Every structure is written in structure tokens, then in C-alpha cells.
Amino acid sequence: MSKPLLSKQKQKEIALQRIKILFQQAEEVFPKNKELANRYLSLARKIAMKVHAQIPRELKRRMCKHCYKYLKPGVNARIRTRDGKVIISCLECKKFIRIPIKK
């Protein structure tokens, strides 16, 4: 087995750059083509899983944890606050993401 060309840290940095680019492209193309935006997110997720990198928090909240689709507030997502939590409702799969509010 050959030695990898790049170190694991460098691979993660490149992966995070590509993930950010894919999320930007998904945001740009979402009004025109929702299927393509969701495909970009699935590619970003596959890249993250391949190099064991975590998707940044601000990007992770734009994706449904259940159906892995791009969430756009007012279009296919509803955001509410209740009992010290932010509740993001995906209108595609009808599931919720609850995020606690820090004091």
C-alpha cells in the first residue's frame, strides 16, 4: 500500500474548503433548482465522511439532519424559539432539529 500524498491535516483543510464551496453553490442554485442544491449537499457530506472532517456548525444548521436537504427559512424550513431552544422544522420530511440557546 502506498503512502498518502498529503497529510491528514492537509486533507481535512482541503475538504473543508470544498465543503464551504459546495454550500455556497447550493445557496446560489436553490431558487432555480432544488434537486441540484440537494445534490451539492450530499457531495459535501460524502467529502466530510471520507476524510472524517466535521461540517462547520454554521453550515450544518442549513442542512436537515434527517433527509439531508438544504434548508432555506421561509421556503422549506420554519425557525421558531421555544423554551430556551431554537427549533428548525424541515417542511420536506416534517422532522425537527432542536438547538439549545446558551445563556
Secondary structure, DSSP 8 states (H G I E B T S, - for coil): ----SS-HHHHHHHHHHHHHHHHHHHHHHTTT-HHHHHHHHHHHHHHHHHTT----HHHHTTB-TTT--B--BTTTEEEEEETTEEEEEETTT--EEEEE---
